[in-house]
Amino acid sequence: MTGAANLTGTARRLVVVGSTGSIGRQALDIVRRHPDRFAVEGLVAGRDAALLAMQAAEFGPRYCGLADAGVVGRVHCHLGPSC
């Protein structure tokens, strides 16, 4: 792979939109296999609050978002009040 990650020795920062969907989960699998190349800065999901919370706990993003505001409280239940 060529690019900034290899030239500077730092990981590429990613925001994964649709992180709970099929393509988003595949993208996170790649991050999981190459933690030296990629860092998750943000995760965005539609409405699967439980999976988003698990992903956030694993990858430690600075930002999380849900398209369905009605389920935001569920993420707080999974991650705690500090999120």
C-alpha positions in Angstrom: 0.0 0.0 0.0 1.3 3.4 -0.9 0.2 6.6 0.8 0.5 8.7 3.9 0.2 5.7 6.3 3.4 4.2 4.9 5.3 7.4 4.3 4.8 9.0 7.7 4.6 5.8 9.8 1.2 7.0 11.2 -2.2 5.3 10.9 -4.8 6.6 8.6 -7.7 8.0 10.6 -11.1 6.7 9.4 -14.8 7.5 9.9 -16.9 4.4 9.1 -20.4 5.4 8.0 -22.7 2.5 8.2 -20.5 0.6 10.6 -23.1 -1.9 11.6 -24.0 -2.8 8.0 -22.3 -5.5 5.9 -19.7 -3.2 4.3 -19.0 -1.3 7.5 -18.4 -4.5 9.4 -16.0 -5.6 6.6 -14.2 -2.3 6.8 -13.8 -2.8 10.6 -12.4 -6.3 10.0 -9.7 -4.7 7.9 -8.9 -2.2 10.6 -8.8 -5.1 13.1 -6.2 -6.9 11.0 -4.1 -3.8 10.4 -4.2 -1.7 13.5 -0.8 -0.2 12.6 -2.3 1.2 9.4 -5.7 2.4 10.5 -7.4 4.1 13.4 -11.1 4.6 13.8 -12.0 8.3 14.6 -15.7 7.9 14.1 -18.5 5.4 13.8 -21.9 6.1 12.3 -24.8 3.6 12.3 -28.5 3.7 11.4 -30.3 2.2 14.4 -28.4 -0.8 15.8 -27.3 0.8 19.1 -26.1 -2.4 20.7 -23.7 -3.2 17.9 -22.5 0.4 17.6 -21.8 0.4 21.4 -19.7 -2.8 21.0 -17.8 -1.4 18.1 -17.2 1.8 20.0 -15.9 -0.2 23.0 -13.5 -2.1 20.7 -12.2 0.7 18.5 -12.4 3.7 20.8 -13.5 6.3 18.3 -13.7 10.0 19.3 -17.1 10.3 17.7 -20.2 8.1 17.4 -23.4 8.9 15.6 -26.8 7.3 15.0 -29.2 8.2 12.2 -32.2 7.3 14.4 -32.2 9.7 17.3 -34.9 7.6 19.0 -32.3 4.9 19.9 -29.5 7.2 21.2 -30.4 6.4 24.7 -29.7 2.7 24.1 -26.1 3.6 23.2 -25.7 5.5 26.5 -27.0 2.4 28.3 -24.3 0.3 26.7 -21.4 2.8 27.0 -22.3 4.6 30.2 -23.0 8.3 30.9 -19.5 9.5 29.9 -20.2 8.8 26.2 
